[in-house]
Every structure is written in C-alpha cells, then in structure tokens.
Amino acid sequence: MAERASALNRVLRRAGGPEILDVLAERLSGADLTTLMLEVMRRRARALSPADVLRRYGHDRFVAPAQIPFHRLRRAEDAVLSALPREVEVLALAPVAPLGTHSALGPVDQNKVVSTIRNSEVAADPTNALALEAALRRRADPSRPVRLAALQRVVRAQRFEGAVSYAHFTLFALVTAGRDPGDLEFERRHAAEHLAVLTGAVRACGVPDAEARVTVLDERFERVAAELDATPYPEREEGRGYYGGLCFKVYGKGLEVGDGGFVDWTARLLGNRKERLLISALGIDRLA
C-alpha cells in the first residue's frame, strides 16, 4: 500500500499536482472522462511501431497465450458441462462487465481488476456477471429461482504465486438465485446441488477422488453443513467477509480446484433482504 501511494504521488507531481486526480475522478462525467482517455490512448497507440507492439507482446503476462494446451482445456470444459443438470442455463458472457462489477459486489480492490477507459472492466470472475443477469431475471419474474452457468476466460491483475497460477485462466461458474422460503430451505437444497455438480464435474475430468470441504460462517448454517457430503473445514480463513453463512472448497488429487458460498449480492442489487444467492466456480486450467 505504501509503495502504491509513493508511485501515485510521483506521478501526480509530474502531471501537475494532486488536484488533477480530483478532476479526473470526481469532476468529469463518465462520458467526458471516456472522451479524454480515448484521445490519450489514440495518441499513445499512434506513437507505437510494430516492433514496440511485438516487444510488449513478448513481455506482458496479460497477453501471452494460455500455458495449458487448447485441446486439454476444451476437453475439460466439455467434461464439466456434462455434469450440469438440464435445468441450468449456460450463458456466453461478454468479456467485459460494467465498471465496479467486482468491487461493488464483493470486497475486491479495484486494482486487482483490469479496468478499461469505457466505464467497464475486463471480466475477473464470471459469478459477478452471472449475479447481475440473475438479478435482472429475478426482478422480471420473482416467482421462480434462476440457475445459470458460464465458462469464461478471465484476467486478474494481482500476481499469483505457485504452480498452475496464471494471469488469465478459464473459470466455470454456477449461480443460483431465489427467494428465502424460510427454514433455510433454499440454502439446504442448493448447497447440496452445487457441491454435487462441482464434484461430479471434477470426476468427469478424470479425477476420481473429488473432495468438498465446508466452512460454517454462521452457526445457524450448522444444519446445512450437516446435510452435505463434505468434510468440515473450520480452520479456513480465506473468504471470510466475502461469503456469508457457509462456504466451501473443492479439491482433486489434493489440489484446490473450486470454491463457492453464499453472498448477499442479489439482495443488495434488488434491495430485498429475502433474496438469496449461491455462487461457485471451478478452475478449468487446473482441471486440465
């Protein structure tokens, strides 16, 4: 954080002072800022030679091809989709989402997302975009739950360490949105369904020992966890503050390949505390 602030202060000094940040962030409308930044990028692009572009392509971690061969990724994608119930609709999501899609819904620093100059951001997690679509559908017809899935290549700006960690990768995402009928009925039914789909998908990829581990974040969800075919994982720290009630991870051959849990996104999007949303995802590159 201190390093980021130091870099920002240096840039602001060269740009004419800290007030320029206020102008760009607060005084210009979104359309005016887009107009300005489009011209800035046009001039910068005009100054680049083909050699400059090739040089950047060879060094920029965001633009290099996937390290996993295409045929292995495609085989894993087909295997994962084969585990979906017919009632789940699979969407082809756009590669970008509205600005703030990731940081406004979940506690995600905007610097971990690749923002664009057109009031949008590159997809970093398909569950966020699916949540927006689910909210629109729930608003149009609140009488039945919405069950959506997607496969999407995403980009994340933070650096990841360790094996099978990449700047861009494919995620399979599953979301279920509905209304709370009481007695944790929504949570009990759909948590079991998500885990069945995720572990079934891992097995369909040729990993027979798929394992789910569940973490209870609210004692009221103890009864939900007790009904799941999952190993208790009370020591989990990651995801607290992101998920509520209950969350889980999925493993294959000891490697973490999936994650999910309950979030309040549709409740906040629709202004209705009765709305419920369960999200989950699998890392296709890791499965491949």
C-alpha positions as CSV (number, residue, x, y, z in Angstrom):
1,M,0.0,0.0,0.0
2,A,2.8,2.4,0.9
3,E,4.6,1.6,-2.4
4,R,1.4,2.3,-4.4
5,A,0.9,5.6,-2.6
6,S,4.5,6.6,-3.3
7,A,4.2,5.8,-7.0
8,L,0.9,7.7,-7.2
9,N,2.4,10.8,-5.6
10,R,5.4,10.7,-8.0
11,V,3.0,10.5,-11.0
12,L,0.8,13.3,-9.7
13,R,3.8,15.6,-9.2
14,R,4.9,15.1,-12.8
15,A,1.3,15.5,-14.0
16,G,0.9,18.9,-12.4
17,G,-0.2,18.3,-8.8
18,P,-2.7,16.3,-6.8
19,E,-5.7,18.3,-8.0
20,I,-5.6,16.6,-11.4
21,L,-6.7,13.4,-9.6
22,D,-9.8,15.1,-8.3
23,V,-10.6,16.5,-11.7
24,L,-10.4,13.0,-13.4
25,A,-12.0,11.0,-10.6
26,E,-14.8,13.4,-9.5
27,R,-15.4,16.4,-11.6
28,L,-15.6,14.9,-15.1
29,S,-18.6,12.9,-16.0
30,G,-18.1,9.3,-17.1
31,A,-18.7,10.2,-20.7
32,D,-16.2,13.2,-20.6
33,L,-13.6,11.0,-18.9
34,T,-14.0,8.4,-21.6
35,T,-13.6,11.0,-24.3
36,L,-10.4,12.3,-22.7
37,M,-8.9,8.8,-22.2
38,L,-9.8,7.7,-25.7
39,E,-7.8,10.5,-27.1
40,V,-4.9,9.8,-24.7
41,M,-4.8,6.1,-25.9
42,R,-5.2,7.1,-29.5
43,R,-2.1,9.3,-29.3
44,R,-0.1,6.7,-27.4
45,A,-1.1,4.0,-29.9
46,R,-0.2,6.3,-32.8
47,A,3.4,6.6,-31.4
48,L,3.9,2.8,-31.3
49,S,5.8,0.9,-34.1
50,P,5.1,-2.8,-34.9
51,A,8.4,-3.5,-33.1
52,D,7.1,-1.8,-30.0
53,V,4.0,-3.9,-30.1
54,L,5.9,-7.1,-30.6
55,R,8.2,-6.2,-27.7
56,R,5.3,-5.7,-25.4
57,Y,3.7,-8.9,-26.5
58,G,6.8,-10.8,-25.5
59,H,6.9,-9.4,-22.0
60,D,3.3,-8.7,-20.9
61,R,1.9,-11.5,-18.8
62,F,-1.6,-10.5,-19.6
63,V,-1.4,-11.1,-23.3
64,A,0.6,-14.3,-23.6
65,P,-1.3,-17.4,-24.8
66,A,-2.5,-19.9,-22.2
67,Q,0.1,-22.3,-20.9
68,I,-2.3,-25.2,-21.0
69,P,-2.8,-26.7,-24.5
70,F,-6.1,-25.8,-26.1
71,H,-7.2,-29.4,-26.6
72,R,-6.8,-30.2,-22.9
73,L,-8.7,-27.1,-21.9
74,R,-11.5,-27.9,-24.3
75,R,-11.7,-31.5,-23.1
76,A,-12.0,-30.3,-19.5
77,E,-14.7,-27.7,-20.5
78,D,-16.8,-30.4,-22.2
79,A,-16.4,-32.7,-19.2
80,V,-17.5,-30.0,-16.7
81,L,-20.6,-29.1,-18.8
82,S,-21.6,-32.7,-19.0
83,A,-22.1,-32.7,-15.2
84,L,-24.7,-29.8,-15.3
85,P,-28.4,-30.6,-14.7
86,R,-30.6,-29.7,-17.7
87,E,-32.4,-27.0,-15.7
88,V,-29.3,-24.9,-15.6
89,E,-28.9,-22.4,-18.5
90,V,-25.4,-21.9,-19.8
91,L,-24.7,-18.3,-21.0
92,A,-21.9,-16.9,-23.2
93,L,-20.9,-13.9,-21.2
94,A,-19.3,-10.8,-22.5
95,P,-15.6,-10.4,-22.0
96,V,-16.2,-7.1,-20.1
97,A,-18.6,-6.0,-17.3
98,P,-19.7,-2.6,-16.0
99,L,-17.1,-0.7,-14.0
100,G,-17.4,-1.7,-10.4
101,T,-18.9,-5.1,-11.0
102,H,-16.3,-6.9,-8.9
103,S,-15.5,-4.2,-6.2
104,A,-19.1,-3.1,-5.7
105,L,-20.5,-6.6,-5.1
106,G,-17.6,-8.2,-3.2
107,P,-14.8,-6.7,-1.2
108,V,-12.3,-6.7,-4.1
109,D,-9.7,-4.0,-4.6
110,Q,-10.3,-2.3,-8.0
111,N,-6.6,-2.6,-8.6
112,K,-7.0,-6.4,-8.9
113,V,-9.2,-5.9,-11.9
114,V,-8.2,-4.7,-15.4
115,S,-10.3,-1.5,-15.8
116,T,-11.0,-0.1,-19.3
117,I,-11.4,3.5,-20.4
118,R,-15.0,2.9,-21.4
119,N,-16.6,2.6,-17.9
120,S,-16.1,-1.1,-18.0
121,E,-13.7,-3.7,-16.7
122,V,-12.3,-7.0,-18.0
123,A,-14.0,-10.0,-16.6
124,A,-12.2,-11.3,-13.5
125,D,-14.9,-13.7,-12.2
126,P,-17.9,-14.9,-14.1
127,T,-20.0,-15.3,-10.9
128,N,-20.2,-11.5,-10.7
129,A,-21.7,-11.1,-14.2
130,L,-24.0,-14.0,-13.7
131,A,-25.2,-12.3,-10.5
132,L,-26.1,-9.2,-12.5
133,E,-28.0,-11.3,-15.0
134,A,-29.7,-13.3,-12.3
135,A,-30.8,-10.1,-10.6
136,L,-32.4,-8.8,-13.8
137,R,-34.3,-12.1,-14.3
138,R,-35.4,-12.2,-10.7
139,R,-36.7,-8.6,-10.9
140,A,-38.6,-9.5,-14.1
141,D,-40.0,-12.8,-12.6
142,P,-39.5,-13.4,-8.9
143,S,-41.8,-16.4,-8.8
144,R,-39.0,-19.0,-9.6
145,P,-35.3,-19.5,-8.9
146,V,-32.7,-18.6,-11.6
147,R,-30.0,-21.2,-12.3
148,L,-27.2,-20.0,-14.6
149,A,-23.7,-21.2,-15.6
150,A,-20.9,-20.0,-17.8
151,L,-17.4,-20.7,-19.0
152,Q,-15.3,-17.6,-19.3
153,R,-11.6,-16.7,-19.7
154,V,-10.9,-14.1,-17.1
155,V,-8.0,-11.8,-16.2
156,R,-6.8,-10.8,-12.7
157,A,-4.3,-8.1,-12.2
158,Q,-2.7,-9.3,-8.9
159,R,0.3,-11.6,-9.1
160,F,-0.2,-15.2,-8.1
161,E,2.5,-17.5,-6.8
162,G,2.9,-21.2,-7.0
163,A,2.1,-23.9,-9.6
164,V,-0.8,-23.6,-12.0
165,S,-1.2,-19.9,-11.2
166,Y,-1.7,-17.6,-14.2
167,A,-2.7,-14.0,-15.1
168,H,-5.6,-15.3,-17.2
169,F,-7.5,-18.5,-16.9
170,T,-10.8,-20.2,-17.6
171,L,-13.4,-20.5,-14.9
172,F,-16.6,-22.5,-14.9
173,A,-19.2,-20.6,-12.8
174,L,-22.5,-21.7,-11.4
175,V,-25.0,-19.4,-9.6
176,T,-28.5,-20.0,-8.2
177,A,-30.7,-17.1,-7.2
178,G,-34.0,-17.2,-5.5
179,R,-36.2,-16.1,-2.6
180,D,-35.9,-17.3,1.0
181,P,-38.9,-19.6,1.8
182,G,-37.8,-20.0,5.4
183,D,-36.2,-22.8,7.4
184,L,-33.0,-22.4,5.3
185,E,-34.8,-24.4,2.6
186,F,-33.0,-22.5,-0.2
187,E,-29.6,-22.9,1.4
188,R,-30.0,-26.6,2.1
189,R,-31.3,-27.5,-1.3
190,H,-28.9,-25.5,-3.5
191,A,-25.7,-26.0,-1.5
192,A,-26.2,-29.8,-1.9
193,E,-26.8,-29.2,-5.6
194,H,-23.8,-27.1,-6.2
195,L,-21.5,-29.5,-4.4
196,A,-22.9,-32.4,-6.4
197,V,-22.3,-30.5,-9.7
198,L,-18.8,-29.4,-8.8
199,T,-17.6,-32.8,-7.5
200,G,-19.3,-34.6,-10.4
201,A,-17.6,-32.2,-12.8
202,V,-14.2,-32.9,-11.3
203,R,-14.8,-36.7,-11.6
204,A,-15.9,-36.2,-15.2
205,C,-12.5,-34.7,-15.8
206,G,-10.9,-37.9,-14.8
207,V,-10.2,-37.1,-11.1
208,P,-12.0,-39.8,-9.1
209,D,-11.1,-38.5,-5.6
210,A,-13.0,-35.2,-5.7
211,E,-13.4,-33.8,-2.2
212,A,-15.6,-31.0,-0.8
213,R,-14.7,-29.1,2.4
214,V,-17.3,-26.9,4.0
215,T,-16.8,-24.0,6.4
216,V,-19.6,-22.7,8.6
217,L,-19.5,-18.9,9.0
218,D,-22.8,-18.6,10.9
219,E,-23.9,-21.1,13.5
220,R,-27.4,-21.2,12.0
221,F,-25.9,-22.9,9.0
222,E,-24.6,-25.9,11.0
223,R,-27.6,-27.8,10.0
224,V,-27.0,-27.0,6.3
225,A,-23.4,-28.3,6.6
226,A,-24.5,-31.4,8.4
227,E,-26.6,-32.4,5.4
228,L,-23.8,-32.0,2.9
229,D,-21.4,-34.7,1.6
230,A,-18.4,-32.7,2.7
231,T,-15.5,-32.6,5.1
232,P,-15.7,-29.9,7.9
233,Y,-13.1,-27.2,7.3
234,P,-13.4,-24.8,10.3
235,E,-9.8,-23.5,10.1
236,R,-10.4,-21.8,6.7
237,E,-9.6,-18.1,6.8
238,E,-9.8,-17.2,3.1
239,G,-13.2,-16.0,2.1
240,R,-14.4,-14.7,5.4
241,G,-16.0,-11.3,4.7
242,Y,-16.6,-12.3,1.1
243,Y,-19.1,-15.2,1.8
244,G,-21.8,-15.3,4.4
245,G,-23.4,-18.2,6.3
246,L,-21.4,-21.0,4.6
247,C,-18.7,-21.5,2.1
248,F,-16.8,-24.5,0.6
249,K,-13.8,-25.5,-1.4
250,V,-13.4,-28.4,-3.8
251,Y,-10.2,-30.4,-4.2
252,G,-9.0,-33.0,-6.7
253,K,-5.8,-35.0,-6.0
254,G,-5.1,-32.7,-3.1
255,L,-5.1,-29.6,-5.4
256,E,-7.7,-26.8,-4.8
257,V,-9.8,-26.6,-8.0
258,G,-13.1,-25.0,-6.8
259,D,-14.6,-22.5,-4.4
260,G,-18.1,-21.2,-3.5
261,G,-20.5,-20.0,-0.9
262,F,-23.5,-17.7,-0.2
263,V,-23.3,-14.0,-0.9
264,D,-25.8,-11.1,-0.5
265,W,-25.3,-9.7,-4.0
266,T,-28.8,-10.1,-5.4
267,A,-30.3,-8.9,-2.1
268,R,-28.3,-5.6,-2.4
269,L,-28.8,-5.3,-6.2
270,L,-32.6,-5.7,-5.8
271,G,-33.0,-4.0,-2.4
272,N,-34.7,-7.1,-1.0
273,R,-33.3,-8.9,2.1
274,K,-35.3,-12.0,1.2
275,E,-33.2,-12.6,-2.0
276,R,-30.7,-15.4,-1.8
277,L,-27.7,-16.2,-4.0
278,L,-25.2,-19.1,-4.1
279,I,-22.2,-18.9,-6.3
280,S,-19.4,-21.4,-7.1
281,A,-16.7,-21.9,-9.6
282,L,-14.1,-24.4,-10.9
283,G,-10.7,-23.6,-12.3
284,I,-10.6,-25.2,-15.8
285,D,-6.8,-24.8,-16.2
286,R,-6.2,-26.6,-13.0
287,L,-8.5,-29.4,-14.0
288,A,-6.9,-29.6,-17.5
